[in-house]
Amino acid sequence: MKLTKDRVNILKNKLVAMKKSIEEKQGKEFSHEAMEESTREISIGIGNHLAEGNAERVEREQEQTFELIDEKILSEIEEALKRIENGSFGVCIDTGDNIPYERLEAVPYAKRTAVAQKKFDNELKV
């Protein structure tokens, strides 16, 4: 069943809110990183224990992973907003089938039906 204009608007608002949230988070992370860098420069010369350095490295790797995930989701959100504008939102890019509203409520940037997404993910593993 094709999405109604009201449902598309609900999902669009959800996508815009998600985008804003990620962008605000990225802005806070940027200012936090700048502060950490200046603090790290001050602490050079103070003998840090090896374990502290390793913990900082692991924490930084985790932060980078989360940043990459946010970038990927932000890209997916922007693609979904473009699909809304061009009228292809809610239609699976692989099969042409309508994506159920329930799926789009859960993952508003979904571009495939659940079945097509599973097939796509399995093909990536090979």
Residue frames relative to the residue before (quaternion, step in Angstrom):
aa qw qx qy qz dx dy dz
M 1.0000 0.0000 0.0000 0.0000 0.00 0.00 0.00
K 0.4572 -0.6934 0.4952 0.2547 3.56 -0.85 1.00
L 0.5276 -0.6471 0.4570 0.3066 3.55 -1.10 0.75
T 0.4228 -0.6705 0.5431 0.2770 3.55 -1.09 0.73
K 0.6505 -0.5119 0.3836 0.4094 3.58 -1.26 0.37
D 0.6284 0.5417 -0.3367 0.4453 3.58 1.02 -0.77
R 0.6741 0.4825 -0.2954 0.4749 3.58 0.93 -0.87
V 0.6164 0.5268 -0.3446 0.4731 3.59 1.01 -0.73
N 0.6609 0.5056 -0.3090 0.4605 3.60 0.95 -0.86
I 0.6181 0.5334 -0.3384 0.4680 3.59 1.03 -0.77
L 0.6946 0.4682 -0.2703 0.4746 3.57 0.88 -0.97
K 0.6122 0.5422 -0.3473 0.4589 3.59 1.05 -0.72
N 0.6541 0.5074 -0.3106 0.4672 3.59 0.93 -0.87
K 0.6328 0.5254 -0.3203 0.4700 3.55 1.06 -0.79
L 0.6557 0.5114 -0.3021 0.4662 3.59 0.96 -0.87
V 0.6516 0.5099 -0.3129 0.4664 3.58 0.94 -0.88
A 0.6513 0.5066 -0.3123 0.4707 3.61 0.99 -0.81
M 0.6380 0.5181 -0.3232 0.4690 3.59 1.00 -0.81
K 0.6444 0.5274 -0.3102 0.4587 3.56 0.96 -0.92
K 0.6625 0.5080 -0.2998 0.4617 3.57 0.89 -0.96
S 0.6466 0.5337 -0.3107 0.4479 3.57 0.96 -0.89
I 0.6720 0.4819 -0.2948 0.4788 3.59 0.91 -0.90
E 0.6645 0.5048 -0.3112 0.4548 3.59 0.91 -0.87
E 0.6376 0.5072 -0.3272 0.4788 3.61 1.03 -0.74
K 0.6333 0.5298 -0.3190 0.4653 3.57 1.01 -0.85
Q 0.6529 0.5108 -0.3126 0.4637 3.58 0.96 -0.87
G 0.6372 0.5297 -0.3245 0.4562 3.59 1.02 -0.75
K 0.6577 0.4951 -0.3000 0.4819 3.57 1.01 -0.82
E 0.6430 0.5233 -0.3245 0.4554 3.59 0.97 -0.82
F 0.6307 0.5409 -0.3352 0.4442 3.57 1.01 -0.81
S 0.6956 0.4511 -0.2866 0.4801 3.60 0.84 -0.90
H 0.6171 0.5375 -0.3392 0.4640 3.60 1.11 -0.68
E 0.6494 0.5152 -0.3129 0.4636 3.60 0.99 -0.85
A 0.6342 0.5286 -0.3337 0.4550 3.58 0.97 -0.80
M 0.6556 0.4989 -0.3104 0.4741 3.58 0.98 -0.81
E 0.6392 0.5241 -0.3252 0.4593 3.59 0.99 -0.83
E 0.6332 0.5350 -0.3316 0.4505 3.59 0.97 -0.83
S 0.6823 0.4713 -0.3013 0.4707 3.60 0.85 -0.89
T 0.6357 0.5143 -0.3265 0.4740 3.59 1.05 -0.71
R 0.6392 0.5300 -0.3201 0.4562 3.57 1.00 -0.86
E 0.6396 0.5272 -0.3285 0.4529 3.59 0.99 -0.80
I 0.6467 0.5106 -0.3193 0.4682 3.58 1.02 -0.75
S 0.7206 0.4684 -0.2591 0.4407 3.58 0.96 -0.85
I 0.4507 0.6537 -0.4816 0.3709 3.61 1.24 -0.06
G 0.7173 0.3814 -0.2985 0.5009 3.52 -0.85 0.89
I 0.6331 0.4256 -0.3353 0.5528 3.57 1.18 -0.39
G 0.4463 -0.7382 0.4389 0.2515 3.57 -0.52 1.19
N 0.1435 -0.7850 0.6000 0.0561 3.56 -0.43 1.23
H 0.4930 -0.6354 0.5129 0.3002 3.50 -1.11 0.72
L 0.6213 -0.5799 0.3839 0.3609 3.59 -1.05 0.78
A 0.6477 0.5290 -0.3255 0.4413 3.59 0.95 -0.83
E 0.6172 0.5409 -0.3473 0.4538 3.59 1.05 -0.70
G 0.6473 0.5204 -0.3122 0.4612 3.57 1.00 -0.83
N 0.6560 0.5039 -0.3046 0.4721 3.56 1.01 -0.83
A 0.6368 0.5216 -0.3272 0.4640 3.57 0.98 -0.81
E 0.6435 0.5149 -0.3166 0.4696 3.59 0.99 -0.80
R 0.6454 0.5219 -0.3151 0.4602 3.57 1.00 -0.83
V 0.6580 0.4979 -0.3056 0.4751 3.59 0.93 -0.89
E 0.6465 0.5162 -0.3192 0.4623 3.58 0.97 -0.86
R 0.6581 0.5091 -0.3071 0.4620 3.59 0.96 -0.84
E 0.6369 0.5200 -0.3252 0.4672 3.59 1.02 -0.79
Q 0.6344 0.5145 -0.3275 0.4749 3.59 1.04 -0.76
E 0.6444 0.5193 -0.3192 0.4618 3.58 0.95 -0.87
Q 0.6519 0.5114 -0.3169 0.4617 3.59 0.96 -0.83
T 0.6264 0.5325 -0.3308 0.4634 3.58 1.04 -0.77
F 0.6660 0.4889 -0.2990 0.4775 3.58 0.92 -0.91
E 0.6293 0.5314 -0.3332 0.4590 3.60 1.03 -0.75
L 0.6488 0.5100 -0.3126 0.4704 3.59 1.00 -0.82
I 0.6339 0.5179 -0.3247 0.4738 3.58 1.01 -0.80
D 0.6509 0.5091 -0.3162 0.4659 3.59 0.93 -0.90
E 0.6440 0.5193 -0.3225 0.4599 3.61 0.97 -0.82
K 0.6455 0.5180 -0.3124 0.4662 3.58 1.00 -0.85
I 0.6747 0.4805 -0.2961 0.4756 3.59 0.88 -0.92
L 0.6280 0.5336 -0.3364 0.4557 3.58 0.99 -0.82
S 0.6410 0.5164 -0.3128 0.4739 3.58 1.00 -0.81
E 0.6511 0.5089 -0.3059 0.4728 3.60 0.99 -0.86
I 0.6349 0.5239 -0.3248 0.4657 3.59 1.02 -0.81
E 0.6656 0.5014 -0.3056 0.4606 3.57 0.89 -0.92
E 0.6246 0.5233 -0.3342 0.4737 3.60 1.05 -0.73
A 0.6533 0.5159 -0.3128 0.4574 3.58 0.97 -0.89
L 0.6438 0.5135 -0.3241 0.4656 3.59 0.99 -0.80
K 0.6296 0.5140 -0.3302 0.4800 3.60 1.08 -0.67
R 0.6428 0.5126 -0.3256 0.4670 3.59 1.04 -0.78
I 0.5945 0.5385 -0.3671 0.4710 3.60 1.10 -0.61
E 0.6812 0.5032 -0.2911 0.4449 3.57 0.88 -0.96
N 0.7614 0.3697 -0.2225 0.4839 3.61 0.93 -0.79
G 0.5711 -0.6576 0.3492 0.3456 3.59 1.29 0.15
S 0.5983 0.5833 -0.3695 0.4065 3.61 1.21 0.17
F 0.3975 0.7279 -0.4695 0.3028 3.59 1.29 0.09
G 0.7899 0.3076 -0.2390 0.4736 3.55 -1.03 0.85
V 0.6495 0.4543 -0.3124 0.5237 3.56 1.33 0.12
C 0.4904 -0.6804 0.4666 0.2809 3.58 -0.80 1.05
I 0.4215 -0.7299 0.4825 0.2383 3.57 -0.80 1.02
D 0.6857 0.4727 -0.2874 0.4730 3.60 1.20 -0.37
T 0.8163 0.2813 -0.1166 0.4908 3.57 0.84 -0.98
G 0.4078 -0.7066 0.4795 0.3231 3.58 1.14 -0.56
D 0.4842 0.6519 -0.4372 0.3866 3.58 1.30 0.07
N 0.5402 -0.5894 0.4804 0.3605 3.56 -1.24 0.44
I 0.3658 -0.6967 0.5728 0.2296 3.55 -1.03 0.84
P 0.4810 -0.6861 0.4536 0.3036 3.61 -0.71 1.00
Y 0.5889 -0.6018 0.4181 0.3408 3.55 -1.07 0.86
E 0.6172 0.5625 -0.3471 0.4268 3.60 1.00 -0.79
R 0.6407 0.5027 -0.3221 0.4827 3.60 1.02 -0.74
L 0.6822 0.4840 -0.2879 0.4663 3.57 0.93 -0.89
E 0.5792 0.5511 -0.3787 0.4662 3.60 1.13 -0.48
A 0.7022 0.4589 -0.2570 0.4799 3.56 0.97 -0.90
V 0.7841 0.0658 0.0055 0.6171 3.58 0.98 -0.92
P 0.1679 -0.8567 0.4762 0.1056 3.60 0.31 1.22
Y 0.6794 0.4590 -0.2987 0.4884 3.60 1.19 -0.29
A 0.3323 0.7557 -0.5017 0.2585 3.61 1.26 0.23
K 0.1412 -0.7990 0.5805 0.0677 3.55 -0.97 0.89
R 0.7193 0.3205 -0.2258 0.5735 3.55 1.34 0.13
T 0.5361 -0.5442 0.5107 0.3946 3.55 -1.27 0.36
A 0.6703 -0.4995 0.3539 0.4194 3.58 -1.23 0.36
V 0.6482 0.5167 -0.3142 0.4628 3.59 0.98 -0.85
A 0.6777 0.4780 -0.2927 0.4760 3.60 0.87 -0.91
Q 0.6339 0.5273 -0.3341 0.4566 3.61 1.04 -0.73
K 0.6391 0.5181 -0.3221 0.4684 3.58 0.99 -0.83
K 0.6460 0.5078 -0.3140 0.4757 3.58 0.95 -0.86
F 0.6433 0.5249 -0.3102 0.4630 3.59 0.96 -0.91
D 0.6710 0.4977 -0.2943 0.4641 3.59 0.89 -0.95
N 0.6517 0.5130 -0.3143 0.4619 3.61 0.99 -0.82
E 0.6496 0.5111 -0.3195 0.4634 3.60 1.03 -0.72
L 0.6146 0.5446 -0.3452 0.4544 3.59 1.13 -0.58
K 0.6402 0.5520 -0.3140 0.4322 3.58 1.09 -0.73
V 0.6406 0.5580 -0.3218 0.4180 3.58 1.13 -0.63
